[in-house]
Amino acid sequence: MTEGSGRADLVAAWAIGIGVGLIALQLTWLAGNRVASVFWEAPVGPTIAFTTAVLVGIVVSIVAGRRLARKTTRA
């Protein structure tokens, strides 16, 4: 494996991790908004759901990116 190929694989691993995080954000937002709208009215429920979705998306992106990056550097 060349040096350039290793960097490309690392960038691809982080890009996939970010994509997985965005999917997690969307799913959390959809489910969380439904659940939050049962407990809270319009301004509070969606705000809590979106804030939770953003936090979940960030955490999933970091975890998935690190996991894939470690696998890339080992190979």
C-alpha positions in Angstrom: 0.0 0.0 0.0 1.4 3.4 -0.9 1.3 6.5 1.3 -1.3 8.2 -0.9 -3.5 5.1 -0.9 -3.4 5.0 3.0 -4.6 8.6 3.2 -7.4 8.0 0.7 -8.6 5.0 2.7 -8.5 7.0 5.9 -10.5 9.9 4.4 -13.0 7.3 3.0 -13.3 5.7 6.4 -14.1 9.1 8.0 -16.5 10.0 5.2 -18.4 6.7 5.7 -18.5 7.4 9.5 -20.0 10.8 8.8 -22.6 9.3 6.5 -23.6 6.7 9.2 -23.9 9.6 11.7 -26.2 11.5 9.3 -28.4 8.4 8.9 -28.5 8.1 12.7 -29.4 11.8 13.0 -32.3 11.3 10.5 -33.7 8.2 12.2 -33.4 9.8 15.7 -35.1 13.0 14.5 -38.0 11.1 12.9 -38.6 8.8 15.9 -37.7 11.4 18.5 -40.1 14.0 17.0 -43.0 11.6 17.2 -42.3 10.6 20.8 -41.5 14.2 21.9 -44.7 15.6 20.3 -46.7 13.2 22.6 -45.2 14.7 25.7 -44.5 18.4 24.8 -46.2 21.0 22.6 -44.9 22.5 19.4 -41.9 24.7 20.3 -40.5 22.4 23.0 -41.0 18.9 21.6 -39.3 19.4 18.2 -36.5 21.4 19.8 -35.7 18.6 22.2 -36.0 15.9 19.5 -33.7 17.8 17.1 -31.1 18.5 19.8 -31.1 14.9 20.8 -30.8 13.8 17.2 -27.8 16.1 16.6 -26.0 14.8 19.7 -26.7 11.2 18.6 -25.5 11.9 15.1 -22.3 13.4 16.3 -21.5 10.6 18.7 -22.3 7.9 16.0 -20.1 9.8 13.5 -17.2 9.9 15.8 -17.5 6.2 16.9 -18.0 4.9 13.4 -15.2 7.1 12.0 -12.7 6.0 14.6 -13.7 2.3 14.3 -13.3 2.4 10.5 -10.1 4.4 10.7 -8.5 1.9 13.0 -9.4 -0.9 10.7 -7.9 1.0 7.8 -4.6 1.7 9.5 -4.3 -2.0 10.6 -4.8 -3.4 7.1 
